[in-house]
Amino acid sequence: MSDSLRWGILGTGMIAGKFAADLKETDMGKLSATGSRSQSSADGFASKYGGKGVDGYEALVNDPEVDAIYNSLPNGLHAEWSIKAMRAGKHVLCEKPMARNVSEVEEMFDVSEQTGQVLVEAFMYRSHPAIQKLIDMVQGGALGQVKLIRSNFSFTREVMESDARYQADHAGGGLMDVGCYCVNLARALMASEPTEAACFAHIHEKGVDDYAAGLLRFGEKTLMTFTCGMTVHNDWTTYISGDDGEIEINAPWFCDGTFKLTRDGKSETIGAKTNKPMYALEAEAFAAAVAGGEPWITREDTLGNMKVLDQLRALSGVPVPS
């Protein structure tokens, strides 16, 4: 196999389209095929983004012209089709959250180890150099002792029967869809797992949380608060505050390459910009992992995040599919 991966995309939804569009901005991968439950949907996606349309997920994961699968399907289909893809000899970049619960995640990584195929959770924002720089600075003591982290991620969208975010069997809900980012960033900044957690959620009539607020404690000195949701507008700024200073980053999930550091009453903009769009960076990071590099999201990181999400859902009365 060459350094450039031949990609197959499972699904034709919004995130699949973003990945396919950005993939054109890298020479480390190209779209070979896209699989959908209907040939017409697959063909429509292919006509817009390239490659060929494939009728059915089974046909895609077994396509000999595909090296790696981008699994953009609903959460409830992540484990099933990622496992089938790896057993068919394909590396897998699986959308976040990796699966519906931690036991599914463990099974997926067990299959990755058995087959020798690379499996990585697709937290695309973590591949951005500015996010990596932010994490390095915080862990390097730029803020002194981190005491408070405040993070928010929510959106509003029309509720549709077809939207898996509102389907409990697919592990929908705001905590899983966007709250997972807030949890992931806090854990990355602290390079550790929370020692305590609390969470309150509003349960939508569809049986999933449509907005929630949570608290994580890291040891004795660091508290993290977050809000997330699917039916509410809020600010996406994250603040990381320590006894020596504070970092403010606007919408880290769609990072523009900058964040603000304030110390001793003075503020400066820290930059780590790139011309590459977010999903192109992610595709390149995955290609590097396939080539033998360390994944930007490790197995331990993914398992840790899912354990926290399982805990938060249990604490707030959100159903966790078994």
PyMOL commands that set and color helices and strands:
alter all, ss='L'
color gray80, all
select helices_A, chain A and resi 14-23+39-49+57-61+75-87+102-115+124-127+129-139+164-166+168-170+174-190+252-254+278-290+299-316
alter helices_A, ss='H'
color red, helices_A
select strands_A, chain A and resi 5-10+29-36+52-55+68-71+91-95+119-122+146-154+196-203+209-218+222-229+238-242+246-249+258-263+266-271
alter strands_A, ss='S'
color yellow, strands_A
deselect
rebuild
show_as cartoon
